[in-house]
Amino acid sequence: MEMVRIAGGLSEAEFQAKPRMYTNINSVSPLKHDFPMLDGAMRLARRGQPVVVTPFTLAGAMAPVTMAGAVTLSIAEALAAVALLEWIAPGCPVAIGTFTSNVDMKSGAPAFGTPEYMRATQMTGQLVRFYGVPMRASGVCAANVPDGQAMWETSNSLWSAVQSGTNMVYHAAGWLEGGLIASPEKFVMDCEVLQMIQRYFEEATFATTEEDIAIDAIREVGPNGHYFGVQHTQDRYQTAFYAPFVSDWRNFEAWQLDGAMWTPERAHRIYKQILAEFEAPEMNGDHREELTRFVARRKQEGGAPTDF
């Protein structure tokens, strides 16, 4: 918190006046919150910074095998922490997160992007709206490489977040191996999915004005023509549809002649280009110097205690 305050050039009053950062804590299911998590959460709450409480419940292992039971456990754990934070800092900003999924009953490994994960997220969304607080969900998968499994599981996760009225999506891009690693190629691929979902919700895609219904254009083309050359198309073709930056929409022959590059390879090139063109954002010189002194002092002091 001090590093955020210093980097922003904020007084303590300005820092506490509104959210400047947030933390996310997980419970230790079933029915526990550990001290380091709660200690950090209470520190933020006392300084007016948001806390997202996200129970990590896996049905069949740390929660009941039924989705209703797993969500019940998750909500109970979330509300317990929210109640504690509101007791020590009344009115502090909080949100409830959902991470309820299931395990593979053959191996015990966590599974994400499953139908059960989607349903649990949707159920949690209904309850969180009832409590009147913001909700956090995730874009997750259990795949080990950025392949088809990775993308369908992540897409399932993201759509369940959208359908649940989620306010904040954690891990929206880049997740692999159940969150044990992050992949830059997967990050780029996920950004394509996120942009497609964003496009889906743009008002223009729902428009039904007289011009959008296009009766005149339909009449002009009739049963024997095409729409490429009509003025209705010419006026709109540049912005009518989503334009991908990773997907390849050419036919197989054209794709093959151009090197037959698979999606992760295209994503790899894009991420390398992003890194090559990256320019660090500017920071006030005085703030940077103060931040450097703060970090050096904390290193000399030994940092935060780790023995609880």
Secondary structure, 3 states (H helix, E strand, C coil): CHHHHHHCCCCHHHHHHCCCCCEEECCCCCCCCCHHHHHHHHHHHHCCCCEEECCCCEECCCECCCHHHHHHHHHHHHHHHHHHHHHHCCCCCEEEECCCEEECCCCCCEECCCHHHHHHHHHHHHHHHHHCCCEEEECCCCCCCCCHHHHHHHHHHHHHHHHCCCCEEECCCCEEHHHCEECHHHHHHHHHHHHHHHHHCCHHHHCCCHHHHCHHHHHHHCCCCCCCCCHHHHCCCCCCCCCCCCCCCCCHHHHHHCCCCCHHHHHHHHHHHHHHHCCCCCCCHHHHHHHHHHHHHHHHHCCCCCCC
